[in-house]
Amino acid sequence: MPDGKTELLSVGVFFIILVISIILYTPLGYVDWTLIPPLVLAFYGCWTMVLAGIRMSNPQKYERSPFSTFAWGLLLIAVGGAWFMYGINPLYSLVIILLVLGALAITAALRRK
C-alpha cells in the first residue's frame, strides 16, 4: 500500500479504537475512565501488528521492516497491558514488560543468520 492510504487507514482505525474504548467506559461500565488510555494504547498495538502483516506482503526499499513494526506493536501492547494491570498489582506490570522484552530478544536473536 502506498504511504498515503496506510496513514489514512491508521487514522481511521485510531478513531474506531477510541470509540470502542469510550463505549467500554460509558454505557457498559467495564472499565474506569482512567483506563481508557491504556486500552487505546494496547488496541493500537494490535493494529500496528496487523499493519506489519500488511507491510510484509508489500515491502518497500527504504521503509521500516515488517519485523520492526511488529516489535513496536508488541511493545505498545505490553506498555498498555502493564499500565492496565498496574491497578491490580504493580508486580504484574513488571512481569508483562519483562516477558515481552525477553520474547523480543529471543526472536531477534533467532532471526539473525
A tleap script that builds the chain and sets N, CA, C and O, in Angstrom:
source leaprc.protein.ff14SB
mol = sequence {
  NMET PRO ASP GLY LYS THR GLU LEU LEU SER
  VAL GLY VAL PHE PHE ILE ILE LEU VAL ILE
  SER ILE ILE LEU TYR THR PRO LEU GLY TYR
  VAL ASP TRP THR LEU ILE PRO PRO LEU VAL
  LEU ALA PHE TYR GLY CYS TRP THR MET VAL
  LEU ALA GLY ILE ARG MET SER ASN PRO GLN
  LYS TYR GLU ARG SER PRO PHE SER THR PHE
  ALA TRP GLY LEU LEU LEU ILE ALA VAL GLY
  GLY ALA TRP PHE MET TYR GLY ILE ASN PRO
  LEU TYR SER LEU VAL ILE ILE LEU LEU VAL
  LEU GLY ALA LEU ALA ILE THR ALA ALA LEU
  ARG ARG CLYS
}
set mol.1.N position { 0.834 -1.184 0.000 }
set mol.1.CA position { 0.000 0.000 0.000 }
set mol.1.C position { 0.873 1.239 0.000 }
set mol.1.O position { 1.868 1.294 0.722 }
set mol.2.N position { 0.519 2.226 -0.792 }
set mol.2.CA position { 1.259 3.482 -0.714 }
set mol.2.C position { 1.056 4.139 0.645 }
set mol.2.O position { 0.066 3.887 1.331 }
set mol.3.N position { 2.018 4.990 1.023 }
set mol.3.CA position { 2.010 5.587 2.358 }
set mol.3.C position { 0.741 6.367 2.663 }
set mol.3.O position { 0.237 6.297 3.784 }
set mol.4.N position { 0.218 7.102 1.705 }
set mol.4.CA position { -0.965 7.919 1.953 }
set mol.4.C position { -2.165 7.092 2.396 }
set mol.4.O position { -2.896 7.496 3.300 }
set mol.5.N position { -2.372 5.941 1.767 }
set mol.5.CA position { -3.503 5.093 2.121 }
set mol.5.C position { -3.315 4.452 3.489 }
set mol.5.O position { -4.269 4.324 4.256 }
set mol.6.N position { -2.091 4.053 3.792 }
set mol.6.CA position { -1.820 3.423 5.080 }
set mol.6.C position { -1.983 4.422 6.217 }
set mol.6.O position { -2.520 4.084 7.271 }
set mol.7.N position { -1.522 5.647 6.008 }
set mol.7.CA position { -1.657 6.665 7.045 }
set mol.7.C position { -3.125 6.993 7.294 }
set mol.7.O position { -3.550 7.094 8.445 }
set mol.8.N position { -3.903 7.159 6.223 }
set mol.8.CA position { -5.322 7.453 6.379 }
set mol.8.C position { -6.050 6.282 7.026 }
set mol.8.O position { -6.951 6.484 7.841 }
set mol.9.N position { -5.668 5.071 6.672 }
set mol.9.CA position { -6.246 3.882 7.281 }
set mol.9.C position { -5.930 3.830 8.775 }
set mol.9.O position { -6.792 3.478 9.580 }
set mol.10.N position { -4.711 4.177 9.144 }
set mol.10.CA position { -4.316 4.182 10.553 }
set mol.10.C position { -5.068 5.233 11.358 }
set mol.10.O position { -5.423 4.990 12.511 }
set mol.11.N position { -5.314 6.390 10.769 }
set mol.11.CA position { -6.101 7.427 11.454 }
set mol.11.C position { -7.524 6.941 11.682 }
set mol.11.O position { -8.088 7.139 12.758 }
set mol.12.N position { -8.104 6.306 10.674 }
set mol.12.CA position { -9.459 5.768 10.828 }
set mol.12.C position { -9.532 4.691 11.889 }
set mol.12.O position { -10.475 4.660 12.680 }
set mol.13.N position { -8.551 3.810 11.916 }
set mol.13.CA position { -8.516 2.750 12.926 }
set mol.13.C position { -8.338 3.354 14.315 }
set mol.13.O position { -8.937 2.875 15.277 }
set mol.14.N position { -7.516 4.409 14.431 }
set mol.14.CA position { -7.336 5.068 15.721 }
set mol.14.C position { -8.657 5.614 16.252 }
set mol.14.O position { -8.957 5.460 17.436 }
set mol.15.N position { -9.454 6.254 15.386 }
set mol.15.CA position { -10.749 6.780 15.829 }
set mol.15.C position { -11.701 5.664 16.243 }
set mol.15.O position { -12.448 5.812 17.210 }
set mol.16.N position { -11.680 4.556 15.523 }
set mol.16.CA position { -12.534 3.420 15.889 }
set mol.16.C position { -12.091 2.837 17.228 }
set mol.16.O position { -12.931 2.475 18.052 }
set mol.17.N position { -10.793 2.744 17.450 }
set mol.17.CA position { -10.278 2.251 18.736 }
set mol.17.C position { -10.691 3.182 19.865 }
set mol.17.O position { -11.072 2.730 20.945 }
set mol.18.N position { -10.614 4.478 19.612 }
set mol.18.CA position { -11.025 5.457 20.622 }
set mol.18.C position { -12.504 5.320 20.958 }
set mol.18.O position { -12.886 5.393 22.125 }
set mol.19.N position { -13.327 5.123 19.952 }
set mol.19.CA position { -14.767 4.946 20.177 }
set mol.19.C position { -15.040 3.665 20.965 }
set mol.19.O position { -15.866 3.669 21.878 }
set mol.20.N position { -14.364 2.585 20.629 }
set mol.20.CA position { -14.559 1.321 21.348 }
set mol.20.C position { -14.157 1.463 22.810 }
set mol.20.O position { -14.843 0.958 23.699 }
set mol.21.N position { -13.048 2.149 23.060 }
set mol.21.CA position { -12.600 2.344 24.440 }
set mol.21.C position { -13.579 3.204 25.233 }
set mol.21.O position { -13.823 2.942 26.410 }
set mol.22.N position { -14.129 4.210 24.607 }
set mol.22.CA position { -15.112 5.062 25.290 }
set mol.22.C position { -16.397 4.293 25.544 }
set mol.22.O position { -17.015 4.458 26.596 }
set mol.23.N position { -16.810 3.457 24.599 }
set mol.23.CA position { -18.022 2.650 24.797 }
set mol.23.C position { -17.834 1.667 25.939 }
set mol.23.O position { -18.764 1.423 26.707 }
set mol.24.N position { -16.630 1.096 26.057 }
set mol.24.CA position { -16.377 0.190 27.182 }
set mol.24.C position { -16.485 0.919 28.517 }
set mol.24.O position { -16.803 0.307 29.537 }
set mol.25.N position { -16.219 2.227 28.513 }
set mol.25.CA position { -16.335 3.006 29.739 }
set mol.25.C position { -17.772 3.452 29.994 }
set mol.25.O position { -18.303 3.216 31.080 }
set mol.26.N position { -18.407 4.088 29.019 }
set mol.26.CA position { -19.670 4.770 29.265 }
set mol.26.C position { -20.853 3.859 29.543 }
set mol.26.O position { -21.205 3.686 30.710 }
set mol.27.N position { -21.477 3.275 28.553 }
set mol.27.CA position { -22.702 2.539 28.878 }
set mol.27.C position { -22.451 1.198 29.547 }
set mol.27.O position { -23.236 0.770 30.393 }
set mol.28.N position { -21.391 0.546 29.184 }
set mol.28.CA position { -21.163 -0.793 29.708 }
set mol.28.C position { -20.532 -0.772 31.093 }
set mol.28.O position { -20.819 -1.637 31.920 }
set mol.29.N position { -19.683 0.200 31.347 }
set mol.29.CA position { -19.056 0.328 32.659 }
set mol.29.C position { -18.044 -0.748 32.979 }
set mol.29.O position { -17.807 -1.052 34.147 }
set mol.30.N position { -17.442 -1.331 31.948 }
set mol.30.CA position { -16.444 -2.377 32.191 }
set mol.30.C position { -15.136 -1.821 32.747 }
set mol.30.O position { -14.463 -2.476 33.543 }
set mol.31.N position { -14.781 -0.607 32.321 }
set mol.31.CA position { -13.519 -0.017 32.751 }
set mol.31.C position { -13.760 1.358 33.353 }
set mol.31.O position { -14.759 2.018 33.065 }
set mol.32.N position { -12.820 1.773 34.195 }
set mol.32.CA position { -12.853 3.110 34.777 }
set mol.32.C position { -12.326 4.102 33.734 }
set mol.32.O position { -11.639 3.696 32.797 }
set mol.33.N position { -12.632 5.380 33.880 }
set mol.33.CA position { -12.212 6.361 32.888 }
set mol.33.C position { -10.691 6.509 32.836 }
set mol.33.O position { -10.144 6.932 31.817 }
set mol.34.N position { -10.012 6.164 33.923 }
set mol.34.CA position { -8.554 6.265 33.924 }
set mol.34.C position { -7.900 5.154 33.102 }
set mol.34.O position { -6.709 5.224 32.799 }
set mol.35.N position { -8.663 4.144 32.748 }
set mol.35.CA position { -8.105 3.033 31.976 }
set mol.35.C position { -8.355 3.160 30.476 }
set mol.35.O position { -8.028 2.246 29.718 }
set mol.36.N position { -8.926 4.273 30.042 }
set mol.36.CA position { -9.133 4.468 28.608 }
set mol.36.C position { -7.805 4.604 27.857 }
set mol.36.O position { -7.648 3.961 26.819 }
set mol.37.N position { -6.833 5.412 28.330 }
set mol.37.CA position { -5.550 5.497 27.588 }
set mol.37.C position { -4.805 4.167 27.458 }
set mol.37.O position { -4.290 3.881 26.377 }
set mol.38.N position { -4.721 3.329 28.515 }
set mol.38.CA position { -4.025 2.058 28.276 }
set mol.38.C position { -4.769 1.141 27.310 }
set mol.38.O position { -4.140 0.377 26.578 }
set mol.39.N position { -6.082 1.206 27.299 }
set mol.39.CA position { -6.839 0.408 26.332 }
set mol.39.C position { -6.555 0.862 24.909 }
set mol.39.O position { -6.354 0.043 24.012 }
set mol.40.N position { -6.539 2.183 24.711 }
set mol.40.CA position { -6.249 2.720 23.383 }
set mol.40.C position { -4.843 2.303 22.957 }
set mol.40.O position { -4.627 1.914 21.809 }
set mol.41.N position { -3.904 2.383 23.870 }
set mol.41.CA position { -2.519 2.009 23.570 }
set mol.41.C position { -2.408 0.530 23.194 }
set mol.41.O position { -1.736 0.186 22.222 }
set mol.42.N position { -3.055 -0.330 23.949 }
set mol.42.CA position { -2.988 -1.767 23.669 }
set mol.42.C position { -3.703 -2.117 22.360 }
set mol.42.O position { -3.191 -2.913 21.572 }
set mol.43.N position { -4.868 -1.536 22.125 }
set mol.43.CA position { -5.581 -1.813 20.874 }
set mol.43.C position { -4.823 -1.278 19.668 }
set mol.43.O position { -4.818 -1.906 18.610 }
set mol.44.N position { -4.181 -0.118 19.818 }
set mol.44.CA position { -3.396 0.418 18.706 }
set mol.44.C position { -2.154 -0.444 18.456 }
set mol.44.O position { -1.675 -0.533 17.325 }
set mol.45.N position { -1.646 -1.065 19.495 }
set mol.45.CA position { -0.554 -2.020 19.310 }
set mol.45.C position { -1.006 -3.204 18.474 }
set mol.45.O position { -0.254 -3.701 17.636 }
set mol.46.N position { -2.236 -3.657 18.699 }
set mol.46.CA position { -2.791 -4.733 17.865 }
set mol.46.C position { -2.866 -4.288 16.405 }
set mol.46.O position { -2.540 -5.058 15.501 }
set mol.47.N position { -3.294 -3.046 16.175 }
set mol.47.CA position { -3.366 -2.533 14.814 }
set mol.47.C position { -1.968 -2.451 14.188 }
set mol.47.O position { -1.800 -2.737 13.003 }
set mol.48.N position { -0.982 -2.066 14.975 }
set mol.48.CA position { 0.380 -1.972 14.460 }
set mol.48.C position { 0.886 -3.346 14.037 }
set mol.48.O position { 1.615 -3.462 13.052 }
set mol.49.N position { 0.511 -4.372 14.761 }
set mol.49.CA position { 0.899 -5.724 14.378 }
set mol.49.C position { 0.202 -6.150 13.083 }
set mol.49.O position { 0.800 -6.829 12.249 }
set mol.50.N position { -1.057 -5.752 12.915 }
set mol.50.CA position { -1.767 -6.028 11.661 }
set mol.50.C position { -1.098 -5.271 10.511 }
set mol.50.O position { -0.956 -5.800 9.409 }
set mol.51.N position { -0.694 -4.043 10.778 }
set mol.51.CA position { -0.010 -3.241 9.775 }
set mol.51.C position { 1.318 -3.886 9.360 }
set mol.51.O position { 1.727 -3.780 8.204 }
set mol.52.N position { 1.978 -4.543 10.292 }
set mol.52.CA position { 3.210 -5.268 9.951 }
set mol.52.C position { 2.909 -6.408 8.982 }
set mol.52.O position { 3.692 -6.673 8.069 }
set mol.53.N position { 1.791 -7.073 9.176 }
set mol.53.CA position { 1.395 -8.124 8.233 }
set mol.53.C position { 1.099 -7.575 6.855 }
set mol.53.O position { 1.420 -8.207 5.848 }
set mol.54.N position { 0.488 -6.399 6.801 }
set mol.54.CA position { 0.217 -5.759 5.515 }
set mol.54.C position { 1.531 -5.379 4.837 }
set mol.54.O position { 1.690 -5.564 3.630 }
set mol.55.N position { 2.466 -4.850 5.615 }
set mol.55.CA position { 3.760 -4.454 5.053 }
set mol.55.C position { 4.584 -5.655 4.608 }
set mol.55.O position { 5.411 -5.532 3.704 }
set mol.56.N position { 4.375 -6.799 5.219 }
set mol.56.CA position { 5.139 -7.987 4.848 }
set mol.56.C position { 4.795 -8.424 3.423 }
set mol.56.O position { 5.652 -8.936 2.702 }
set mol.57.N position { 3.550 -8.222 3.024 }
set mol.57.CA position { 3.158 -8.647 1.687 }
set mol.57.C position { 3.670 -7.695 0.607 }
set mol.57.O position { 3.778 -8.079 -0.557 }
set mol.58.N position { 3.986 -6.448 0.990 }
set mol.58.CA position { 4.457 -5.476 0.011 }
set mol.58.C position { 5.554 -4.611 0.631 }
set mol.58.O position { 5.301 -3.453 0.962 }
set mol.59.N position { 6.767 -5.145 0.795 }
set mol.59.CA position { 7.832 -4.356 1.430 }
set mol.59.C position { 8.361 -3.257 0.510 }
set mol.59.O position { 8.437 -3.431 -0.706 }
set mol.60.N position { 8.722 -2.132 1.108 }
set mol.60.CA position { 9.330 -1.013 0.386 }
set mol.60.C position { 10.833 -1.032 0.638 }
set mol.60.O position { 11.292 -1.628 1.612 }
set mol.61.N position { 11.600 -0.383 -0.234 }
set mol.61.CA position { 13.058 -0.453 -0.128 }
set mol.61.C position { 13.596 0.305 1.082 }
set mol.61.O position { 14.387 -0.253 1.842 }
set mol.62.N position { 13.194 1.547 1.282 }
set mol.62.CA position { 13.733 2.366 2.374 }
set mol.62.C position { 12.695 2.571 3.462 }
set mol.62.O position { 12.496 3.692 3.930 }
set mol.63.N position { 12.049 1.525 3.856 }
set mol.63.CA position { 10.991 1.586 4.858 }
set mol.63.C position { 11.368 0.682 6.025 }
set mol.63.O position { 12.206 -0.212 5.902 }
set mol.64.N position { 10.731 0.940 7.148 }
set mol.64.CA position { 10.938 0.092 8.327 }
set mol.64.C position { 10.531 -1.346 7.979 }
set mol.64.O position { 9.560 -1.572 7.257 }
set mol.65.N position { 11.285 -2.300 8.502 }
set mol.65.CA position { 10.994 -3.703 8.184 }
set mol.65.C position { 9.711 -4.149 8.885 }
set mol.65.O position { 9.337 -3.583 9.913 }
set mol.66.N position { 9.039 -5.156 8.336 }
set mol.66.CA position { 7.823 -5.658 8.993 }
set mol.66.C position { 8.104 -6.202 10.396 }
set mol.66.O position { 7.254 -6.093 11.280 }
set mol.67.N position { 9.288 -6.785 10.607 }
set mol.67.CA position { 9.624 -7.284 11.936 }
set mol.67.C position { 9.713 -6.142 12.940 }
set mol.67.O position { 9.260 -6.274 14.077 }
set mol.68.N position { 10.290 -5.034 12.527 }
set mol.68.CA position { 10.404 -3.862 13.405 }
set mol.68.C position { 9.026 -3.301 13.738 }
set mol.68.O position { 8.764 -2.939 14.885 }
set mol.69.N position { 8.159 -3.227 12.757 }
set mol.69.CA position { 6.795 -2.740 13.003 }
set mol.69.C position { 6.052 -3.686 13.936 }
set mol.69.O position { 5.326 -3.241 14.825 }
set mol.70.N position { 6.229 -4.984 13.737 }
set mol.70.CA position { 5.605 -5.971 14.613 }
set mol.70.C position { 6.118 -5.834 16.047 }
set mol.70.O position { 5.346 -5.931 17.001 }
set mol.71.N position { 7.427 -5.609 16.190 }
set mol.71.CA position { 8.020 -5.452 17.524 }
set mol.71.C position { 7.468 -4.211 18.222 }
set mol.71.O position { 7.177 -4.253 19.417 }
set mol.72.N position { 7.323 -3.111 17.488 }
set mol.72.CA position { 6.746 -1.901 18.092 }
set mol.72.C position { 5.297 -2.141 18.509 }
set mol.72.O position { 4.860 -1.656 19.553 }
set mol.73.N position { 4.557 -2.884 17.701 }
set mol.73.CA position { 3.190 -3.218 18.085 }
set mol.73.C position { 3.136 -4.052 19.351 }
set mol.73.O position { 2.290 -3.832 20.217 }
set mol.74.N position { 4.037 -5.003 19.451 }
set mol.74.CA position { 4.106 -5.838 20.647 }
set mol.74.C position { 4.489 -5.011 21.872 }
set mol.74.O position { 3.959 -5.231 22.961 }
set mol.75.N position { 5.402 -4.066 21.697 }
set mol.75.CA position { 5.783 -3.194 22.808 }
set mol.75.C position { 4.628 -2.282 23.228 }
set mol.75.O position { 4.441 -2.032 24.419 }
set mol.76.N position { 3.858 -1.786 22.265 }
set mol.76.CA position { 2.691 -0.965 22.603 }
set mol.76.C position { 1.666 -1.769 23.399 }
set mol.76.O position { 1.086 -1.266 24.361 }
set mol.77.N position { 1.451 -3.004 22.997 }
set mol.77.CA position { 0.532 -3.868 23.742 }
set mol.77.C position { 1.055 -4.120 25.145 }
set mol.77.O position { 0.286 -4.120 26.106 }
set mol.78.N position { 2.358 -4.336 25.269 }
set mol.78.CA position { 2.949 -4.593 26.586 }
set mol.78.C position { 2.824 -3.377 27.501 }
set mol.78.O position { 2.480 -3.516 28.675 }
set mol.79.N position { 3.101 -2.194 26.974 }
set mol.79.CA position { 3.002 -0.986 27.796 }
set mol.79.C position { 1.545 -0.724 28.184 }
set mol.79.O position { 1.259 -0.398 29.336 }
set mol.80.N position { 0.632 -0.864 27.233 }
set mol.80.CA position { -0.779 -0.690 27.546 }
set mol.80.C position { -1.281 -1.717 28.548 }
set mol.80.O position { -2.033 -1.383 29.463 }
set mol.81.N position { -0.867 -2.969 28.376 }
set mol.81.CA position { -1.269 -4.017 29.313 }
set mol.81.C position { -0.670 -3.827 30.690 }
set mol.81.O position { -1.326 -4.080 31.700 }
set mol.82.N position { 0.585 -3.380 30.732 }
set mol.82.CA position { 1.226 -3.132 32.029 }
set mol.82.C position { 0.553 -1.969 32.756 }
set mol.82.O position { 0.357 -2.013 33.970 }
set mol.83.N position { 0.208 -0.942 32.011 }
set mol.83.CA position { -0.494 0.203 32.596 }
set mol.83.C position { -1.865 -0.229 33.113 }
set mol.83.O position { -2.298 0.196 34.184 }
set mol.84.N position { -2.538 -1.070 32.343 }
set mol.84.CA position { -3.856 -1.566 32.741 }
set mol.84.C position { -3.756 -2.431 33.996 }
set mol.84.O position { -4.595 -2.325 34.890 }
set mol.85.N position { -2.736 -3.285 34.066 }
set mol.85.CA position { -2.585 -4.204 35.198 }
set mol.85.C position { -1.983 -3.539 36.435 }
set mol.85.O position { -1.986 -4.130 37.515 }
set mol.86.N position { -1.472 -2.334 36.292 }
set mol.86.CA position { -0.846 -1.650 37.419 }
set mol.86.C position { -1.840 -1.435 38.556 }
set mol.86.O position { -1.453 -1.438 39.725 }
set mol.87.N position { -3.103 -1.250 38.228 }
set mol.87.CA position { -4.126 -1.066 39.258 }
set mol.87.C position { -4.396 -2.335 40.050 }
set mol.87.O position { -4.809 -2.263 41.207 }
set mol.88.N position { -4.172 -3.473 39.456 }
set mol.88.CA position { -4.407 -4.745 40.137 }
set mol.88.C position { -3.216 -5.084 41.031 }
set mol.88.O position { -3.363 -5.288 42.236 }
set mol.89.N position { -2.036 -5.139 40.418 }
set mol.89.CA position { -0.816 -5.430 41.169 }
set mol.89.C position { 0.358 -4.916 40.341 }
set mol.89.O position { 0.539 -5.345 39.201 }
set mol.90.N position { 1.162 -4.001 40.896 }
set mol.90.CA position { 2.283 -3.458 40.125 }
set mol.90.C position { 3.299 -4.514 39.688 }
set mol.90.O position { 4.018 -4.316 38.709 }
set mol.91.N position { 3.357 -5.615 40.398 }
set mol.91.CA position { 4.278 -6.681 40.013 }
set mol.91.C position { 3.883 -7.297 38.672 }
set mol.91.O position { 4.753 -7.696 37.898 }
set mol.92.N position { 2.591 -7.376 38.390 }
set mol.92.CA position { 2.133 -7.897 37.101 }
set mol.92.C position { 2.613 -7.015 35.954 }
set mol.92.O position { 2.925 -7.513 34.873 }
set mol.93.N position { 2.670 -5.714 36.188 }
set mol.93.CA position { 3.157 -4.801 35.159 }
set mol.93.C position { 4.609 -5.109 34.810 }
set mol.93.O position { 4.977 -5.163 33.637 }
set mol.94.N position { 5.415 -5.306 35.823 }
set mol.94.CA position { 6.821 -5.643 35.603 }
set mol.94.C position { 6.963 -6.977 34.882 }
set mol.94.O position { 7.807 -7.122 33.997 }
set mol.95.N position { 6.150 -7.940 35.253 }
set mol.95.CA position { 6.195 -9.264 34.615 }
set mol.95.C position { 5.845 -9.152 33.134 }
set mol.95.O position { 6.502 -9.776 32.300 }
set mol.96.N position { 4.834 -8.376 32.795 }
set mol.96.CA position { 4.430 -8.229 31.396 }
set mol.96.C position { 5.544 -7.598 30.577 }
set mol.96.O position { 5.874 -8.092 29.499 }
set mol.97.N position { 6.127 -6.518 31.074 }
set mol.97.CA position { 7.187 -5.827 30.340 }
set mol.97.C position { 8.398 -6.740 30.157 }
set mol.97.O position { 8.941 -6.832 29.056 }
set mol.98.N position { 8.823 -7.412 31.221 }
set mol.98.CA position { 9.994 -8.290 31.122 }
set mol.98.C position { 9.740 -9.483 30.213 }
set mol.98.O position { 10.638 -9.910 29.488 }
set mol.99.N position { 8.534 -10.021 30.245 }
set mol.99.CA position { 8.193 -11.147 29.380 }
set mol.99.C position { 8.256 -10.755 27.913 }
set mol.99.O position { 8.799 -11.497 27.094 }
set mol.100.N position { 7.711 -9.610 27.579 }
set mol.100.CA position { 7.718 -9.164 26.185 }
set mol.100.C position { 9.135 -8.819 25.729 }
set mol.100.O position { 9.522 -9.157 24.610 }
set mol.101.N position { 9.907 -8.152 26.579 }
set mol.101.CA position { 11.283 -7.837 26.208 }
set mol.101.C position { 12.111 -9.109 26.008 }
set mol.101.O position { 12.926 -9.179 25.088 }
set mol.102.N position { 11.907 -10.101 26.857 }
set mol.102.CA position { 12.608 -11.369 26.686 }
set mol.102.C position { 12.212 -12.077 25.405 }
set mol.102.O position { 13.067 -12.613 24.699 }
set mol.103.N position { 10.916 -12.084 25.099 }
set mol.103.CA position { 10.438 -12.728 23.871 }
set mol.103.C position { 10.985 -12.011 22.634 }
set mol.103.O position { 11.360 -12.660 21.657 }
set mol.104.N position { 11.030 -10.683 22.672 }
set mol.104.CA position { 11.580 -9.940 21.541 }
set mol.104.C position { 13.075 -10.189 21.378 }
set mol.104.O position { 13.566 -10.293 20.254 }
set mol.105.N position { 13.799 -10.283 22.484 }
set mol.105.CA position { 15.240 -10.551 22.403 }
set mol.105.C position { 15.508 -11.931 21.811 }
set mol.105.O position { 16.405 -12.091 20.983 }
set mol.106.N position { 14.743 -12.913 22.229 }
set mol.106.CA position { 14.911 -14.272 21.693 }
set mol.106.C position { 14.560 -14.304 20.215 }
set mol.106.O position { 15.277 -14.909 19.418 }
set mol.107.N position { 13.463 -13.656 19.843 }
set mol.107.CA position { 13.043 -13.638 18.441 }
set mol.107.C position { 14.071 -12.934 17.564 }
set mol.107.O position { 14.391 -13.405 16.472 }
set mol.108.N position { 14.585 -11.808 18.044 }
set mol.108.CA position { 15.592 -11.076 17.260 }
set mol.108.C position { 16.887 -11.892 17.141 }
set mol.108.O position { 17.538 -11.865 16.097 }
set mol.109.N position { 17.257 -12.603 18.184 }
set mol.109.CA position { 18.470 -13.417 18.129 }
set mol.109.C position { 18.303 -14.592 17.169 }
set mol.109.O position { 19.239 -14.931 16.445 }
set mol.110.N position { 17.142 -15.210 17.150 }
set mol.110.CA position { 16.904 -16.344 16.253 }
set mol.110.C position { 16.705 -15.889 14.816 }
set mol.110.O position { 16.910 -16.666 13.883 }
set mol.111.N position { 16.309 -14.639 14.632 }
set mol.111.CA position { 16.070 -14.093 13.313 }
set mol.111.C position { 17.368 -13.836 12.570 }
set mol.111.O position { 17.403 -13.912 11.341 }
set mol.112.N position { 18.437 -13.532 13.296 }
set mol.112.CA position { 19.756 -13.262 12.703 }
set mol.112.C position { 20.351 -14.555 12.145 }
set mol.112.O position { 20.180 -15.630 12.720 }
set mol.113.N position { 21.037 -14.434 11.039 }
set mol.113.CA position { 21.601 -15.630 10.408 }
set mol.113.C position { 23.069 -15.746 10.679 }
set mol.113.O position { 23.708 -16.694 10.223 }
savepdb mol mol.pdb
quit
